[in-house]
Amino acid sequence: MEKKIVFSGIQPTGEIHLGNYFGSLKQWLDLQDKYFCFFSIVNLHALTEPISPSSLEENTLKTTSYLLSLGLNPKKVVLFVQSDIPYHTELTWLLSVVTPVGDLLRMTQFKDKAKQFKETVNAGLLNYPILMASDILLYKAEYIPVGKDQLQHLELTREIARRFNRRFGQTFPLPKAVLEERGAKIMSLAEPKKKMSKSLGEEHYLGIFEEPEKIREKIAKAVTDSGKEIKYDQEKKPGIANLLRIYSLVEGKEIKEIEKEFQGKGYAEFKKILAEKIIDYFSQSREKFLAMKDKKEEIREILKEGRRKAEEIAQKNIEEIRQKVGLKY
Ligand code: TYM
């Protein structure tokens, strides 16, 4: 039987935080042995926000090194840069003619970004989900490991695929999200009712490759509440609930067990131990990253190979799509 196809992407915006890792990347690592996986550094998506050409170049290589350091195996998966396969942008156009503008306008991420960049809301921010749909559909992917924040985009991808299939004939399978419940929405350290994100600022996120000292400092400063008990209560104690979820993810234990271990102990002690657990969890990857980060040529070679493999499939699929749409004459 043919292996099912998995697709996911990450924007090269510098750091990788706990949310990216537990919401998505950890699933990439688990899925790489079982499925035919395409993982992409989505540099075209990153252009929707102000980023200099030199940072974009640098972050593309850096993000690739991060992924390799975490254990992604380029012999098992197709690891490539989005812009290396121009069919993504061609398919974006073809999908845009079956995408209602109203659907794009009601995307939460678009509405949030439109508020953030009041002065100039570029069309790329609005069209962002069509490019994401084209990433997925170009490879006819069925399983998409993502965090909760991407579910709305994925639902729209399904709608776009349905509309395309209806108008041009059955072409795309309908992709499904692969979610890991505990890690699907890691919250900000400074405002635990908001999701962890880099755009909120330094104190809100924890970069998994940050210096150990910085990790200790950020966890120590994480916002909690005026109580004393280490107890999971999402409504009354969102800060502690978030830290408990993170603890349970790095330690592989149930939250109930952790609560028991910390009975009668204070927040400071809990945070101190949590910081060490996080540092330990990522220490091997961090060492690998430090050893690899200057080997730019090797990283470029890996991406070149990924490009070759991605192109083979993408080209075959785009030929079929062009034919269905009526572009072959
Ligand atoms: P990006 O680069 O913003 O984030 C990468 C992955 O991390 C997840 N994530 C989180 N998960 C849990 N808690 C959080 N606080 C958190 N913050 C981020 C995201 O859900 C994502 O899975 N649009 C995508 C990239 C993309 C893509 C695709 C994904 C482009 N094309 C096709 C899947 C399939 C994005 O912005 O990811």
Boltz pocket constraint, residues with backbone or C-beta under 6 A from the ligand:
constraints:
  - pocket:
      binder: B
      contacts: [[A, 7], [A, 8], [A, 9], [A, 10], [A, 11], [A, 12], [A, 18], [A, 19], [A, 20], [A, 21], [A, 22], [A, 23], [A, 24], [A, 25], [A, 42], [A, 45], [A, 131], [A, 132], [A, 135], [A, 136], [A, 144], [A, 145], [A, 146], [A, 147], [A, 148], [A, 149], [A, 150], [A, 183], [A, 184], [A, 185], [A, 186], [A, 187], [A, 195], [A, 196], [A, 197]]
      max_distance: 6.0
